[in-house]
Amino acid sequence: MRYFMHLAYNGAAFFGWQIQPHHPSVQETLERGLSLLLHCDRIPITGCGRTDTGVHSTSYYAHFDLPEGLDLGDCEQFCDKFNNYLSADIVIYRIFPVQPDAHARFDAIERTYHYHITTQKDPFLSHLRYFSYRKPDADKMNEAASLLLQYEDFTSFSKVHTQVNNFICHISKAEWTVHGHELLFTITANRFLRNMVRAIVGTLLDVGLGKMSVDDFRRIIEEKNRCSAGTSMPAQALFLADVQYPWEEILLPDNGQ
């Protein structure tokens, strides 16, 4: 039986989602917990994507297969038991059975990230926000962000020397909203390149602070050169906020999302 797991985590304590030698990761923590609770060998868990060291997620999906002879029993009760085992850094919202070929990574059709910037210093949110001592021009940043929807090749915002076949992404949303001292960047696409969101935010912030123009931002996209773009923003303010699936194809009959 294949199961989907819907969860969230604070990434500050982890070296990203993926298992890392000699460093704690979300994947390793969940796999160890699952095997301990079921009294079996390590069960591999496949995530919907990688998140880098220090990056958080408020909505993350993963899948795993139970070996023959094992049974979770009541999924809600098992979920409660799993949460009692986990530290405060991870919460599992739900575990539910899915179609045998459902895949947490490859079946995802859309992902949304949030990046949080604040212009008011707050020692209680410093691990979840990026503090800018100058207030950026959100209108200029939105004007530049709208250009992202006109392009598909985002080589300029990708980490170099990554193992990808292409740098093509289809961005459907990229906008800033302002809530008092808080600026929230929301970006949605079918896929993201390594370091892409943080590089985009860093370059947009340069626009907002008057270090470059909107036309400069367009030129950077078209140059397809990472050296032309702005600096990569710190990880602690980045959240994977949503992952969408064709649920009608993934869920078993009579199994709600």
N, C-alpha and C positions, 0 to 999 in steps of 0.2 A: 504494500500500500504506500502510495506517495502522499506526503502531507506538505501543505504550505504553512509557514509560520509568519505572522505579522508582528513586528516588534519595533522598538525604538531604543536608542542608546545615546548616552553622553560619551563622546569619543575622547574626552580628555585623558582617560586612564588607559587608552588602547593605542597600539601602533597600527591603526586602521582596521578594516574589516578582515582582510585576508591573513591567514596564518603566517607568522614571521618567526624565524628561528630565534629563540632566546628572548622573545618579547611578547607581551600579552596582546591578543587580538580578540575581536568580537567573535569571529568564527571559531577559534580554538576554545574559547570559553563556553560557547554553546555546545560544541561537539563533546567536550569533556563532560558537561552537565547532563547531556542526553544519554551518554553511555553509562554514567553513574546511576541515573534514575532508573534506567531500564536493565541495569546489571548485565551489560553486554559489551562487546568490543566497540571501538570507536566507530560511530556512524557519521559518514561525511555529510556536511551541510553545504548546499550551494546557494550563494547569495545573489541578489539581483544586480550586484555590481560592487566594485571596489570603492571604499572611501579611504582617503589618506589619513595618516596619523593626525589625531586631534579633531577630525571632522565628525560632526554629529549626524544623527538621523532621527527625525520624528515619525517617519513612516518607512519601514524597510521590510522587504519580503525575502524569504529564503525557502528552499524546499529540501526535504530529505526523504529517503526510502527506508521503511522498516524491513529488516530481514525477516524471512519466513519464520513463523512461530512466535513473533513478538507482536504485542498489541498495546496500544496506548490506553485502551479502555475508554472511559468518558473523557473527551478532549478538553472540556472545560475544567474538569478536576485535575487532569494532568498538567494543564497550563498553570493552574494555581500552585501545584506542587513544584513546577519548574521555577516559577517566580520566587517561591520561598527559598529555593536553592541559590538563585542568582543574587549578585550584589545590587546595590541601589543604582548602578550605572546602566543596567539593562532592564527593560520590561517587555514581556511577551503579552501582546493584546489577545492573540487568538491563534490556535492551531486547528487546521481543518483539512480533511481529505480532499484530494483533487484528482483529476484524470491522470492515468499512469504516465502520459507523455508531457504533462505540464512542466514548464521550466521557468524558474524564478528569474533567470537572466534573459534568456532568448525570447521568451514570450512577452516581455515588457514592451509596451508600445510607446510609452511616454514617461519621462522623468522630470521632476521639478525640484530645483534647488532654491534656497533662500540664503541671502547674505545680509547680515545685520551690521549697520554702522550707527554709532551714536555720537552726537556732538556734545554730550554732557558726561563728564567723567563720573563713573559709578564703580566703586570698588567691589560691589556685590555682583556686577554683571561683566566684569572685565574678562572672565573666562568664556563668555558667550557673545561678546560684541567686539567690534573694532572701534576704537576711539579716535575721532578726527577732531583735532583742536580748532580747525577751521571748518566753517559750514560750507559744504559744496553746493553748487547750483544744480538742483535736482532737475530743473527744466532742460538745461543743457545736457545733462547725463541721459535724460529720456530721449532727447533728440538724437543723440549718438546711439543709444541702445536700439532705437527703432531701425537703424541701418542693419543690425544683425539679422533681421528677418528677410533681408534682400540678398543674402549670400548663403552659400553652402559649404565652402572650403574655409576652415578655421585653423589652418596651419599656424597662423600668427599667435594663436592663443593656446597652442599645445606644447606640452613638455617635449623637449627634443629627445631623440633616441628611444622612442616608445615603439612597442611591437604592435603596430596597427597597419592595416592594409591601405587605409586612406584617412583623410581628415575631413570627410564629409559628414555634416550634421544638419538636420532640419529643425531649426529653431522656430517655434510657434508663438512664443511669448518672451518678452524681455522688457521689463519696466521697473521703475523706481516709484515707491510710494513713501510719503512723508507723514509721520505721526509724532508731532511735537519735536523732541530731540532725536527721534529715531528715523533712520532711513532704511527701508527694506527693498532689496533687489530681488525680484522674482524672475527666474528664467526656466523655460520649459522646452524640451527638445526630445527627439527620439533616441538620442545617444549623446554622450559627452566624452571629450578627450581628456587625457590626464592633465590635471591642473587647469583645465579650460575655464571654469567658472571664476576661479581666483585671479587668473590672468585678465579676464574680461573686466572684472570688477576693478582691479588695479588701474587698468587703462581708462575706464569710464570715470574713475575718481580723479584722474589727471585732467580729464575734460572738465569735470565739475569744479576743480580748484584753479582752472585757468591756465594749466600747464601745457595744454594742447587744445586745438579747436575740433569742432565736429568734423570738419574736412580732413583734419589729421587722422581722426579715428577711422574714417573711410579708407584713407590711404594705407593705414596699417593693416586693415583687413585684406586689402588687395595686394599688398606686398608679399603676403604669405611668408613672413619672416618673424620668428619669435623675438629676435633681438630688437625689432622695431616697437613692440608693444610695451606696456607698462610693467611694473613689478608685480609679482604674485602676492596676493593679500594673505595675511595670517589665517591659519586653519580654524581657529577657535570660533569664528563668527559664521562659518559655513555649515548649512544643514541640508541634507537630503530630505525634502519635505513631502514628496508624494511620488508614487509609482503606479502607473495605470496598466491594466491588463484587459484582454478580451474575456471577461469573466464568464460569458455564456459558453465559451469553448473550454474553459479550465475547470470550472466547478462541476462536481458530480450532481446528478439530478436530485432536486429537493435539498440541496445544500446551499444556503444563502451565503453571500459574501461576508 
